Every structure is written in C-alpha cells, then in structure tokens.
C-alpha cells in the first residue's frame, strides 16, 4: 500500500498543487437532456464529457457505434450496449478532427461497451439495444475514466437496472520507465501532462468492492510498480463511486421535493438521511 503522506513537503506537490493521493475537482449532473431517456454531464478536472442514453429499444441500423458481440456470434438474447463517441475539435490543444473510424475511438467504445455490459442487467431486455452517445467537450487526461463515469450516471438516469456503479479512475507513477526506479511512488488521477510523461493505467471497479471491471495500461512500467499503482487506482475508484452515489441521491431528493416523482416509485427506499 502507498506510504502515508500526512506531512508532505511543498517540493513533492504535483504541478497542479495536489498530493499524490488526491483527486482533481469532480463535478457531475444527471438529467441534463430532457428529450433523452437518460443523460449526464461529468467533469474530472478540465476533462469534460456529456452522455446521452436512449433505450432499451428495438435494434436499428448501425451508425458507427460499438456493441458487445454475442458469445456465439449470432444475435444475442440479451440487450446490446452500443457506444458511440464524438470528440469535439476544440476539446484539445491540437484542434484535430477525430473521425468515428479512428482506431483510438473504436478502442474506447469497445472498452466502455464491455464494462457496462458486465454491470447492466441486459438479460431483462432481450433482442434490444441500449444506445450510449458520449460527447467529449474538453480533454485534460483520464479521458476513459471520465467517459465510463459519465456513461454510468446516464444509465442510472435512464432507469436501466444494474448491479452497481462502474466507477473509474487513473493511476500512475512518479518516475518514467527509463529511470528504472522500483521505489517510485504511485499517483492518483493523472492530468494530461502527467499522462504524456509518466506511465499510467486506467482502472474501473464495480461498486465499492475491489472487483475490477476495466484495467487498461498502455505504457511501459516495471512489474514492481504495478501493485502500488493498482491499489491507489482502486482506492480512487471508491472515492469516485461515493461522488456518483451522492449526485444520484441529491437529484432524487430534489425530484421528490419538486413533486416530479412520487415516493411510491421506489425512491422512498433510498437512504435520504
């Protein structure tokens, strides 16, 4: 487990002023699009993502989305989770237009689809499709984690039964691979600059457990550092899960107060204290 940093000197603070185990500012909202079945807006630092969920509905023609394939290769009896990602041209410094067929986008779509399929109760909606549309408005690191968190909130807003929240976070190391420093400290929630310079991974867990739903590591890192990085990442996922749960409960409380829903719908079973 990581070292205790209760007395961390100023020299060891990161470029944005955080300690190694601190998350960036997280802001989240649900029900942001009235016309959609479910919607959300999620900020993780300066990474900003919007998500819209439609369905479950009868499957229509594919338009570039990625869905989890049936195990037998044929039509699945469970609902398919079709994910599409649109990256705004102004979302990064490069101002590069990213098409739907971009390899990086396809990988993100496949990862998110598989992660949510493992949590959503797709067997309740046979021969149907759940369409998840994600829009990237700003990028500053931890993009996959922000996309997973936004999609989770939107699915909750859509009322699709799921086992628990799929909460995601990133973790890295304070030293590069070339430095070969086995004693390098782990870092939580990498920003864009840290992702460019340091090894890192993205991890997503199911609920407040240690069950890993997603683990993506696209950089070279010594095996000795992985345990510390993964431990810090899982702990960060638990913190993110608490934030997601608080956002959902606060929205439910406001809906009860405004009379949008009745208590008999099921929100009365929520612990509002």
N, C-alpha and C positions, 0 to 999 in steps of 0.2 A: 504493500500500500504506500501511497505517497507520503512524503515527510510532512510534519506539522509546520505550518508557516505562520504561526500566530505572531511571530516577531520577524517580519520580512523587511529587509532594508530597502531604501528607496532605489538603490542601484539595481536591485533584482526585479523591479517592476517592469512590465511589458511596455511596448511603445504606446499603447493606449491607456496606460496607468493601472491596468488590472494586475492582480496577483495571478499565479499560475492556475489556481483552482476557482477563478471567478468567471461567471457567465457575463456576456455582454447584456445590455438592456434588451429585454424582450417585451414586445407589445403585440397583443393578439385580439382579434374581434371575430365574432361569428354572426351569421345572418346579415351580411353586408349587401347581398343582392336579393331583392325581394322576389324577382322572377324565377330564381333558381330553386331547386329542391333543397340544396344546402350550399353554403358559401362561407368563406373565411378570408381574413387578412392577417398576415403574420410578418412581424419584423424581428430579426435577430441581429442586433447591431444595425448596420447600414444595409443588410440584406433584406429586401422587401419582396414578398410574394403574395399574390392573390389566387384564390382557388374557388372554382365553381363545380358543384356536383349535380348531375341530373340522372335520375333513375332511382331504383331499377326500372328499366323499360325494355320493350321488345328490341332485339338487336337490329340495327340498321346497317347501311353500308359503311365500311371503314373509311376514315378520312385521316389516316396517318397516326392514329393512336396506337398504343401498345397494350395488349391484354395478355393475361396469363393463359397459356395454352392448356388445353385439356390433356391429362396424362396419357390417354390412349390415342391422341392425335385427331380424334373426331370431335363432334360437338359435345361440349361439357353439359352435364345436367345442372351444375352449379352456375351461378351468375358469373359473368366475365367482368373483370375490372379493367376498363380501357382508360389509359392515361395519356394525355397529350400535354406537351409543354411548349409554351410560346415565350421566347426570350426577347424582350424589347431591345431595340437597337441602342437606346440611351441607357441601358442598365449597367454598362461597364465603361471604363475609360477608353477601351479600344473602339467603341462605336461600330462594332462589326455586326453585320446582319447574319443571324444564325437561322438556317432553314430547318424545316421539320425533319428532313432526312439526314441531318448532321449526326455523326456517329456518337458523339458525346450525349446529345439529346436522347437518342434511342436507348442508350445505356441507362440514363436516368429514368426514363419512362418504364423500362423493364424492371428496374430495381424497385421503384415505388409500387408498381402493379403487384409484384410478388410479395412485398412486405404487407400491403393492405389485404391481399387475398388470404394471407395466413391469419389475419385478425377478424375480418368481416365474416359474418355468417352467410356466406354466399349460397349455401345449400337451401336457404329459405326462399330463394328466388330462382328457380330452375329456368334455363333457356332464356335468360335475360342479360342485360348489360348495364353496368354502372359506369357512367362516363364521368371522368375526373379531368377537368381542364385547369391547368396551372399556368399562371402568367408571372414571369419574373420581371419585376419593375426596377430592381437595383441589386447589384452583386457586390458583396464585400466579404467573401469567404463563407464556408459552411452552407453552400447552396443546397446540396442534397438533404441535409438535416432540416433546413427551413422548408423545403418542399414537402418532406414527409410530415412535418408537424402541421403545416397548413392543410394538407390533404386529410389528415386525421380529424382536425377540427371541422372541416367541411362535411365529412362523412357523419360525424356526430350530429351536426346541424340538420343533415338530411334525414335523420332518424333511422339510419341503417344499423341494425343490430351488430355489435362487435364484441369481441372478448374483452378488450381493454384498449386504452390509448396506446398507439405506437409512437413513442417519444424518441427523438433522435438528437444527437449532439456529436461534435467532433472533438478529437484529442490529438495532441502532437507531442513533440519532444524538443527540448531546448537546444539540442545540438544536431548538426547535419549528419548524414550518413557517412560522409567522407571523414568526419572528425573521429569516428570510431570510438565514441565515448559511451561506455556501457553504463556509467553512473549519471547520465543526463536526466534531468528532472522532466516529468511529463507536464503538458499544458492542456488546459481545457478551453474549448470553444475558440477555434482558430479564426482570425480575420484573414483578409486576402493577402496581406503582406507576409504573414506567418505561413500561410499555405504555400506561397511561392518559394520560401527559403528553407522551410523545415519539413521533416517527414511528419505525416499525419494520417489519421484514419477517421471514418465516419461509422458510428455505431448507433443502432436503434434497438430499444428494448420494449418488451410487451408489458405495459403497466408498471407497477412498482417492483416487479420481480427482476431477477438477473437473467431472464430468458432473452437471449439475443435474437432479434428478428432480422437485422441487417448488419453486416460488417464488411466495409469496403476500405481497402488500403491500396492506394495507387502509387505509393512512393516506397523507395528502398529504406529499410530500417533494420537495425540489428535485432535478433530474436530476443535478446535480453531486455530490450526496452518495451517490448510489446505488452507484457503483463501489466506494467505500470500505466501505460497509455490506455489499455482497455479498461483497467479498474477506474481510472479517472473519467473515461468516457461514459461508463455505465452509471457512475455517480452523477454525472451531469445529466444523463437521461432521466434519472429520478427527479432531479430538480425541475427539468422541463416538464415532466409529467404533472407535477404539482401546479405549475403555472397553467397548463392546459385545463386541468380539472377546475381550477379556480375561475378561469374565464367562462367555462360552460356553466358552472353553478351561479355565477353572478348574472349571466344572461337569463338563466331560468328564473332567478329571483325577480329580475326586472319584469319579465313577461308575466309572472304571477301578479305583481303589483299593478301592472298596466291592464290586467284582465285579458291579455292576448290568449292565454290558455286557462283551462280550468284545472283545479287541483286533482281532479279525478283522472286526468290524463296519465299521471304517473310521476309527475314532479314532486308530489307530496311525499314520495318515498325517499327523496333526496334529503340529506342532512344539511339543512339551511342554517344551522347554528354555527 
